[in-house]
Every structure is written in structure tokens, then in C-alpha cells.
């Protein structure tokens, strides 16, 4: 009876069919997770650079001065200044001034429509940065879990003892934790860039709204039929 119990204790536990299949899948190399994170990191950096250039080129550096000039009714001068400019602010001014003869109510609708049309151009690819910032750590954690599973499986299959066993476990776990570190390295810059670009977009939208209010306010202050410009 005693020998039977010892034999039962020494025998390795049997895994179910599903468990064995999943274990076979997870025992593969987790290096593909690192390559995936590297690819995502390159994509993230490319999006950051592209968005930074886009935001820099599609804005008016003197929007405050233009708002003052619009409030004074200098419509023709402002229209000439933004004629070749790019971005939401310039588009709003051009299209609003083009419809100025139809009255302030129509201009307000044109401004809202232009902002709604131009805003998605600034939001393009920002969802990718947000997704990477939220999910890259989980991808890294997934690689770490795969690495730890493999490390303990290799430990169970070897006959090492003492220092050799400890070295095997520590080496496997330290290698697995690299995936978590890489995942965080991808996520943190993506989150920072996502917040910065969203903040810039809010500021740009606010400045555009200010230009629209200045224009509509000047039109309402003028006499009917005098909204064509100075």
C-alpha cells in the first residue's frame, strides 16, 4: 500500500485534452510578441511624427490678431491674408466670408459645418495612439505569461537541483519580463502623444470658434446690406 502511494505521488499529473493542447500552443517561443511590440512601436513613432508635422502646418500663427481684425469688420483684408493658408481656422474664415452676404445665421451654420468637416482630419490616426497606449502593456504582459509558462515547463522537464534549478527559473523569468518592459515602453509615449495632440486639437477648435464668433458679431453689429467687407 505504501509503495502504491509513493508511486502515485511520483507519477506526473495527467492533463486534460484541452489543457494539453493549450499548453502545447503556449510553450512556443514568445519572441513573436517582442517583434509585434517593435512593429507597433515603429507605427506609433511614425504616427507621432506625421501628426506633429500636420498640426504644425495646418494652423494660423496669428489667429488672435485675425480675430481682432474680424471684430473690426476688416473682412476683405482677412480674406486676402488666409487665401493660401491651410487648416481648420483658415477654412472657416474663407467659407464664412464667402457666405457673408446670406446673413449671420447662415454664416453660423457654415462655421459649424466647416468645423465638423475639418476636425476628423486632425483626429486621424489618434485612435491608434490611444489604442496602443491602452493595450500595449497587456500585449507585453501576454508575452511575459508565455515566457513564464515555458520557463516552468522547462524546469519540470529537467533534473537540475539547487543552484542549477534556481538559475534556470530566474533566467527564464527575467527573459519573460522583458516583454512587459517593452510593452510599457511602447504604451507610455503613445499615451503622452495622444494627450498632447488632443489638447492641441481642443485649443485649435477653441481658436476657430473664437474667429467665428468675432466674424458673426461684427456682421450683426453692422447695418443690413453692409456685411460685404471694407
C-alpha positions as CSV (number, residue, x, y, z in Angstrom):
1,X,0.0,0.0,0.0
2,X,2.8,2.4,0.9
3,X,4.7,1.7,-2.3
4,X,1.4,2.3,-4.3
5,X,1.0,5.7,-2.7
6,X,4.7,6.7,-3.4
7,X,4.2,5.6,-7.0
8,X,1.1,7.7,-7.3
9,X,2.9,10.7,-5.8
10,X,5.8,10.3,-8.1
11,X,3.7,10.0,-11.3
12,X,3.2,13.3,-13.2
13,X,-0.4,14.6,-13.2
14,X,-2.3,13.9,-16.4
15,X,-3.6,16.9,-18.3
16,X,-6.9,17.1,-20.0
17,X,-7.1,17.2,-23.7
18,X,-7.9,20.9,-23.9
19,X,-5.3,21.7,-21.3
20,X,-2.6,19.8,-23.2
21,X,-3.5,21.4,-26.5
22,X,-3.4,24.9,-25.0
23,X,-0.1,24.1,-23.2
24,X,1.4,22.9,-26.5
25,X,0.5,26.3,-28.1
26,X,1.8,28.4,-25.2
27,X,5.1,26.6,-25.0
28,X,6.2,28.1,-28.3
29,X,8.7,30.9,-28.3
30,X,7.3,34.3,-27.1
31,X,9.7,36.2,-29.2
32,X,7.0,37.0,-31.7
33,X,5.4,39.1,-29.0
34,X,8.5,41.3,-28.9
35,X,8.6,41.6,-32.6
36,X,4.9,42.6,-32.6
37,X,5.7,45.3,-30.0
38,X,8.6,46.5,-32.0
39,X,6.4,46.9,-35.1
40,X,3.7,48.7,-33.0
41,X,6.4,51.0,-31.7
42,X,7.6,51.9,-35.2
43,X,4.0,52.6,-36.2
44,X,3.5,54.7,-33.1
45,X,6.6,56.8,-33.8
46,X,5.5,57.3,-37.4
47,X,2.1,58.5,-36.4
48,X,3.6,60.9,-33.8
49,X,5.9,62.5,-36.4
50,X,3.1,62.7,-39.0
51,X,0.6,64.3,-36.7
52,X,3.2,66.7,-35.3
53,X,4.0,67.9,-38.9
54,X,0.3,68.1,-39.8
55,X,-0.6,70.1,-36.7
56,X,2.3,72.5,-37.3
57,X,1.4,73.1,-40.9
58,X,-2.4,73.4,-40.5
59,X,-2.8,76.2,-38.1
60,X,-2.8,80.0,-38.2
61,X,0.0,81.5,-36.1
62,X,-1.8,84.9,-35.8
63,X,-5.3,83.8,-35.2
64,X,-5.7,86.2,-32.3
65,X,-4.8,89.2,-34.4
66,X,-7.2,88.0,-37.1
67,X,-10.0,87.7,-34.6
68,X,-9.5,91.3,-33.7
69,X,-9.5,92.4,-37.3
70,X,-12.7,90.4,-38.0
71,X,-14.3,92.1,-35.0
72,X,-13.4,95.4,-36.5
73,X,-15.1,94.4,-39.8
74,X,-11.9,94.1,-41.9
75,X,-13.3,91.2,-43.9
76,X,-11.6,91.8,-47.2
77,X,-8.1,92.2,-45.6
78,X,-8.6,89.0,-43.6
79,X,-9.9,87.1,-46.6
80,X,-6.8,88.0,-48.6
81,X,-4.5,87.0,-45.7
82,X,-5.9,83.5,-45.3
83,X,-6.4,82.9,-49.0
84,X,-3.5,80.4,-49.3
85,X,-3.4,79.2,-45.7
86,X,-4.2,75.6,-44.6
87,X,-6.2,74.2,-41.7
88,X,-9.5,74.5,-39.8
89,X,-9.1,78.2,-38.9
90,X,-8.4,79.3,-42.5
91,X,-11.1,77.1,-43.9
92,X,-13.7,78.5,-41.5
93,X,-12.8,82.1,-42.3
94,X,-12.8,81.6,-46.1
95,X,-16.1,79.8,-46.2
96,X,-17.8,82.0,-43.6
97,X,-16.8,85.2,-45.5
98,X,-17.9,83.6,-48.8
99,X,-21.4,83.2,-47.3
100,X,-21.4,86.6,-45.5
101,X,-23.9,88.0,-47.9
102,X,-26.5,85.5,-46.8
103,X,-26.6,86.8,-43.2
104,X,-25.2,85.9,-39.8
105,X,-27.5,82.9,-39.3
106,X,-26.3,81.3,-42.4
107,X,-22.7,82.1,-41.5
108,X,-23.1,80.4,-38.1
109,X,-24.3,77.2,-39.8
110,X,-21.4,77.4,-42.3
111,X,-18.9,77.7,-39.5
112,X,-20.4,74.7,-37.6
113,X,-20.4,72.7,-40.8
114,X,-16.8,73.5,-41.7
115,X,-15.6,72.7,-38.2
116,X,-17.4,69.3,-38.3
117,X,-15.8,68.6,-41.7
118,X,-12.2,69.7,-40.8
119,X,-12.0,68.2,-37.3
120,X,-11.7,64.5,-38.5
121,X,-8.6,65.5,-40.4
122,X,-6.9,66.4,-37.2
123,X,-8.2,63.3,-35.3
124,X,-6.9,60.9,-38.0
125,X,-4.6,58.2,-36.5
126,X,-5.1,59.5,-33.0
127,X,-7.2,56.4,-32.2
128,X,-4.2,54.3,-33.0
129,X,-2.1,56.1,-30.4
130,X,-5.0,55.7,-27.8
131,X,-5.3,52.0,-28.6
132,X,-1.6,51.4,-28.3
133,X,-1.5,53.3,-25.0
134,X,-4.3,51.2,-23.6
135,X,-3.3,47.8,-24.9
136,X,0.5,47.6,-25.4
137,X,1.0,46.8,-21.7
138,X,-1.4,43.9,-22.0
139,X,0.4,42.6,-25.1
140,X,3.7,42.8,-23.1
141,X,2.0,41.0,-20.2
142,X,0.8,38.3,-22.5
143,X,4.4,37.7,-23.7
144,X,5.6,37.6,-20.1
145,X,3.0,35.0,-19.2
146,X,4.0,32.8,-22.2
147,X,7.7,33.1,-21.1
148,X,6.9,32.1,-17.5
149,X,4.9,29.1,-18.6
150,X,7.8,28.0,-20.8
151,X,10.3,28.6,-18.0
152,X,8.4,26.4,-15.5
153,X,7.7,23.8,-18.1
154,X,11.4,23.5,-18.9
155,X,12.1,23.4,-15.2
156,X,9.7,20.5,-14.8
157,X,11.4,18.5,-17.6
158,X,14.9,18.9,-16.3
159,X,16.6,17.0,-13.4
160,X,18.6,20.0,-12.1
161,X,18.8,20.7,-8.4
162,X,19.8,23.5,-6.2
163,X,21.7,26.3,-7.9
164,X,21.1,25.0,-11.4
165,X,17.3,24.9,-10.8
166,X,17.3,28.4,-9.4
167,X,19.4,29.7,-12.3
168,X,17.0,28.1,-14.8
169,X,13.9,29.7,-13.2
170,X,15.5,33.2,-12.7
171,X,16.9,33.3,-16.3
172,X,13.5,32.3,-17.8
173,X,11.5,34.7,-15.7
174,X,13.9,37.6,-16.3
175,X,13.7,37.0,-20.1
176,X,9.9,36.8,-19.9
177,X,9.7,40.2,-18.1
178,X,11.4,41.9,-21.0
179,X,8.1,41.7,-22.8
180,X,6.3,43.7,-20.1
181,X,9.1,46.3,-20.1
182,X,8.8,46.7,-23.9
183,X,5.0,46.9,-23.7
184,X,5.3,49.8,-21.2
185,X,8.0,51.5,-23.4
186,X,5.5,51.4,-26.3
187,X,2.5,52.5,-24.3
188,X,3.9,55.4,-22.3
189,X,5.0,57.6,-25.3
190,X,1.8,56.7,-27.1
191,X,-0.4,57.9,-24.2
192,X,1.7,61.1,-23.8
193,X,1.4,61.9,-27.5
194,X,-2.3,61.1,-27.6
195,X,-3.0,63.6,-24.8
196,X,-0.8,66.3,-26.3
197,X,-2.5,66.1,-29.7
198,X,-6.0,66.0,-28.2
199,X,-5.1,69.1,-26.2
200,X,-3.8,70.9,-29.3
201,X,-7.0,69.9,-31.1
202,X,-9.1,71.4,-28.3
203,X,-7.1,74.6,-28.4
204,X,-7.4,74.8,-32.2
205,X,-11.1,74.2,-32.1
206,X,-11.5,76.9,-29.4
207,X,-9.5,79.4,-31.5
208,X,-11.6,78.6,-34.6
209,X,-14.8,79.1,-32.6
210,X,-13.4,82.5,-31.4
211,X,-12.8,83.5,-35.0
212,X,-16.3,82.6,-36.0
213,X,-17.8,84.5,-33.1
214,X,-15.8,87.6,-34.0
215,X,-17.0,87.4,-37.6
216,X,-20.6,86.8,-36.7
217,X,-20.5,89.5,-34.0
218,X,-19.1,92.0,-36.5
219,X,-21.8,91.1,-39.0
220,X,-24.6,91.6,-36.5
221,X,-23.2,94.9,-35.5
222,X,-23.2,96.2,-39.0
223,X,-26.2,97.6,-40.8
224,X,-28.1,95.3,-43.1
225,X,-26.5,95.2,-46.5
226,X,-23.1,96.3,-45.2
227,X,-21.7,92.9,-44.5
228,X,-19.7,92.6,-47.7
229,X,-16.5,94.0,-46.2
230,X,-14.4,97.2,-46.0
